Amino acid sequence: QVQLVESGGGLVQPGGSLRLSCAASGSIARIYDMDWYRQAPGKQRDLVATITSGGSANYASSVKGRFTVSRDNANNMMYLQMNSLKPEDTAEYYCYAFVRTTQNTRSRYWGQGTQVTVSS
């Protein structure tokens, strides 16, 4: 069993910053790619950023230059530093990971989400 728990969301003014965290725990042997997704009310869930186990990152065009994804493999953590936030960044943010468990199975897991609201 693998759990992903996001934290760090909240209310911030336009132009502000937030740092999201994703903590993975459970029967983890290795975490491959980790992603951040977001979903605004009434919209589909979209990929925001992805990072490989080696640290290579890619971003959606809408956040490139403003968001930075990073990870701490030793502690099974992933982060999303969000700067210059805009009202259109308001959404529930989800952590997603591709994991090999200690039972040698490979599965993808979602976290429960953390809400980010950008508003004055």
Long-range contacts (C-beta under 8 A, 24 or more apart in sequence): 1-26, 1-27, 2-26, 2-27, 2-28, 2-97, 2-99, 2-101, 2-107, 2-109, 3-109, 3-111, 4-95, 4-96, 4-97, 4-109, 4-110, 4-111, 4-112, 5-95, 5-111, 5-112, 6-93, 6-94, 6-95, 6-111, 6-112, 6-113, 6-114, 7-114, 8-114, 9-93, 9-114, 9-115, 9-116, 9-117, 10-115, 10-116, 10-117, 11-117, 11-118, 11-119, 12-85, 12-116, 12-117, 12-118, 13-118, 13-119, 13-120, 14-85, 14-86, 14-87, 14-118, 14-119, 14-120, 15-84, 15-85, 16-85, 16-118, 17-81, 17-82, 17-83, 17-84, 17-85, 18-82, 18-85, 18-116, 19-79, 19-80, 19-81, 19-82, 20-79, 20-80, 20-82, 20-93, 20-114, 20-116, 21-77, 21-78, 21-79, 22-77, 22-78, 22-79, 22-80, 22-95, 22-97, 22-111, 23-76, 23-77, 24-76, 24-77, 24-78, 24-95, 24-97, 24-99, 24-109, 25-76, 26-101, 27-101, 27-102, 27-103, 28-76, 28-99, 28-100, 28-101, 28-102, 29-99, 29-100, 29-101, 29-102, 29-104, 30-99, 30-100, 31-73, 31-76, 31-97, 31-98, 31-99, 31-100, 32-97, 32-98, 32-99, 32-100, 33-97, 33-98, 34-71, 34-78, 34-95, 34-96, 34-97, 34-98, 35-95, 35-96, 35-97, 36-69, 36-78, 36-80, 36-93, 36-94, 36-95, 36-96, 37-93, 37-94, 37-96, 38-89, 38-91, 38-92, 38-93, 38-94, 38-116, 39-91, 39-92, 39-94, 39-113, 40-90, 40-91, 40-92, 43-91, 45-94, 48-80, 48-93, 49-80, 51-78, 62-88, 63-89, 82-116, 85-116, 85-118, 86-118, 87-118, 87-119, 88-118, 89-116, 89-118, 90-116, 90-117, 90-118, 90-119, 91-115, 91-116, 92-116
